[in-house]
Amino acid sequence: MRSAQDMTEQQPSHPSHAAIPPSSIADQTTEALRRILVGHTIADVERHLILDTLAYCLGNRTHAARILGISIRTLRNKLNEYMDAGIPVPEPGQKSTLAA
């Protein structure tokens, strides 16, 4: 899986970023992600990432697993854990609400 810094360094130029050097944009993005993630458990971050990716894929588990770089079986097992814990998981073809 690529890091947030790797992804930001590959962003195309954007007019609003013209005056800011690319390394500065990457540094700012990385710092913003750190502030958002610090204080959350890995399990919470993983759950949000999985559910947000599933919503992005309109409930398509195969596509979501491919984007996440995990097997469909692993994704299914995680979703079953979330459902057992009472966390809503979208059905295939259904866009979910924001991850809990």
C-alpha positions as CSV (number, residue, x, y, z in Angstrom):
1,M,0.0,0.0,0.0
2,R,1.3,3.5,-0.9
3,S,1.8,6.0,1.9
4,A,-0.1,9.3,1.9
5,Q,3.2,11.1,1.2
6,D,3.8,8.9,-1.9
7,M,0.3,9.7,-3.2
8,T,0.6,13.5,-2.6
9,E,3.9,13.6,-4.4
10,Q,2.3,12.3,-7.5
11,Q,-0.5,14.8,-7.6
12,P,-0.8,16.8,-10.8
13,S,-0.1,20.5,-10.7
14,H,-3.2,22.5,-9.7
15,P,-3.5,26.3,-10.2
16,S,-4.2,26.9,-6.5
17,H,-1.0,25.1,-5.6
18,A,1.1,27.0,-8.1
19,A,2.8,29.2,-5.5
20,I,3.5,26.4,-3.1
21,P,6.4,24.0,-3.8
22,P,5.3,20.4,-4.2
23,S,7.3,19.2,-1.2
24,S,5.6,21.8,0.9
25,I,2.2,20.5,-0.2
26,A,3.2,16.9,0.6
27,D,4.5,18.0,4.0
28,Q,1.3,19.8,4.8
29,T,-0.8,16.9,3.7
30,T,1.2,14.4,5.7
31,E,1.0,16.6,8.8
32,A,-2.8,17.0,8.4
33,L,-3.2,13.3,8.1
34,R,-1.1,12.8,11.2
35,R,-3.3,15.2,13.2
36,I,-6.4,13.4,12.0
37,L,-5.1,9.9,12.8
38,V,-3.3,10.4,16.1
39,G,-5.6,9.4,19.0
40,H,-7.5,6.8,17.0
41,T,-6.9,3.1,17.2
42,I,-5.6,1.2,14.2
43,A,-8.9,-0.8,14.3
44,D,-10.9,2.4,14.1
45,V,-8.8,3.7,11.2
46,E,-9.0,0.4,9.4
47,R,-12.8,0.2,9.8
48,H,-13.2,3.7,8.4
49,L,-10.9,3.0,5.5
50,I,-12.7,-0.3,4.7
51,L,-16.2,1.2,5.0
52,D,-15.4,4.4,3.1
53,T,-13.7,2.3,0.3
54,L,-16.8,0.1,0.2
55,A,-19.0,3.1,-0.1
56,Y,-16.8,4.5,-2.9
57,C,-17.3,1.2,-4.7
58,L,-21.1,1.3,-4.2
59,G,-20.9,-1.9,-2.1
60,N,-18.9,-3.9,-4.6
61,R,-16.8,-6.1,-2.4
62,T,-14.5,-7.4,-5.1
63,H,-13.6,-3.9,-6.3
64,A,-13.2,-2.6,-2.7
65,A,-10.9,-5.6,-1.8
66,R,-8.8,-4.9,-4.8
67,I,-8.4,-1.2,-4.0
68,L,-7.5,-2.0,-0.4
69,G,-5.0,-4.7,-1.4
70,I,-6.7,-7.4,0.6
71,S,-8.4,-10.7,-0.3
72,I,-12.2,-10.8,-0.7
73,R,-12.2,-13.3,2.1
74,T,-10.4,-10.9,4.4
75,L,-12.8,-8.1,3.5
76,R,-15.8,-10.4,4.1
77,N,-14.5,-11.5,7.5
78,K,-13.9,-7.8,8.5
79,L,-17.4,-6.9,7.3
80,N,-18.9,-9.8,9.3
81,E,-17.1,-8.5,12.4
82,Y,-18.5,-5.1,11.9
83,M,-22.0,-6.4,11.4
84,D,-21.7,-8.6,14.6
85,A,-20.7,-5.4,16.4
86,G,-23.8,-3.6,15.2
87,I,-22.0,-1.4,12.7
88,P,-24.0,-0.9,9.5
89,V,-22.4,-2.4,6.4
90,P,-23.9,-1.6,2.9
91,E,-25.3,-4.4,0.8
92,P,-23.7,-4.9,-2.6
93,G,-24.9,-2.2,-4.9
94,Q,-25.9,0.1,-2.0
95,K,-24.0,3.2,-1.2
96,S,-23.5,3.4,2.6
97,T,-23.7,6.4,4.9
98,L,-20.5,7.6,6.4
99,A,-18.5,5.0,8.4
100,A,-19.4,4.9,12.1
